[in-house]
Amino acid sequence: MTRIRSIRTRVWNWTGPTLPPQGNFCTNASDALYERGDAMASFRFHQWLTCEVETEDGTIGLGNAALAPTVVKKAIDDHYAPLVIGEDPFDSAYIWEKMYRRTHAWGRKGIGMTAMSAIDIAIWDLMGKLVGKPVFKLLGGRTKEKIPVYYSKLYADTIPAMQAEAETAMQNGYLAFKSRFGFGPKDGMPGMRENLKRVEALREVIGYDRDLMLECYMGWTLDYAKRMLPKLEKYEPRWLEEPVIADDINGYAELNAMNSVPISGGEHEFSIMGCHQLLERKAVSVLQYDTNRVGGITAAQKINAIAEACQIPVIPHAGQAHNYHLTMANANCPISEYFPVFDVEVGNELFYYIFEGDPEAVDGYLQLDDDTPGLGISLSDKHLQHFEIME
Ligand code: MG
């Protein structure tokens, strides 16, 4: 048996060139504020945390988190690492409970659960490497020949720009697409019409045989969403994502009960019980936990079982290897979100610059290798000149 001997955390701060997206590229929770500051700051991810868990034999498991990396680093270094060092990585469920219960007074959600997630993902990568198997083979194995993905970008922009992007994505073989709304309650009726025009314009390009998902990133209110839903119906969206703030479970449930457009969410929910609440309340028709926030692979796998029993499909938030392994191993995960490889913009694509080995989509699908141990990713040294790294 080899025990965990150290945990190394690093914050990767992108200092390289950044493409500025246009002003209202996506609604977000800060839209409701009266402020003159940078309202889009909550939708920009130019920092990332990596978490390396090493065993006595020198094997290293790699996990990561993208939520408030400097604070999560401190939480791991000061509070979680001492709970994990000395443990057998194959006691992963025990380690999870130990981290959860020993920090329960403050750690259950938000920063604490994100720190746990990064460590847990690293431990699964470690277990895979120690037994020489890919993580998905430890989770139940291959349930799909390959993983269908949806193209997740199409930020709100001018109509010609959005149509051109959709056209290019179609030519690249994508079969499903997600777009972001640029207008919300503060933009009134004219903004509503601008939103609808863009959905119509995208349908003109992709037709009605391909899925179209629509994203609000918590930038609408319940009232606004209730008025929008009937107007969106004729465009047959696959789902409407995070129409209201994450805490408004009643709002999600009310919108979902309208049976107009399926409501999705969960990327800002934490833990097994948080996701269970969403399911029990029938608040979402598609569950989208984020593995590196929700409690890592250990929590995600338990949530998958609950969701399957409720017959609610799970489509984890974001690309990245840990989500693909869960999707491959669960029949109830039908498709993966996929951030296309792109110059650094809002930061959704930053993981391609930090890691090597994340699979790239070909003709709308991606593949995991049956023989690559662990999650199949490693730290890249190709873009080091564009990062400021904090140990
Ligand atoms: Mg989302």
Boltz pocket constraint, residues with backbone or C-beta under 6 A from the ligand:
constraints:
  - pocket:
      binder: B
      contacts: [[A, 215], [A, 217], [A, 241], [A, 242], [A, 267], [A, 317]]
      max_distance: 6.0
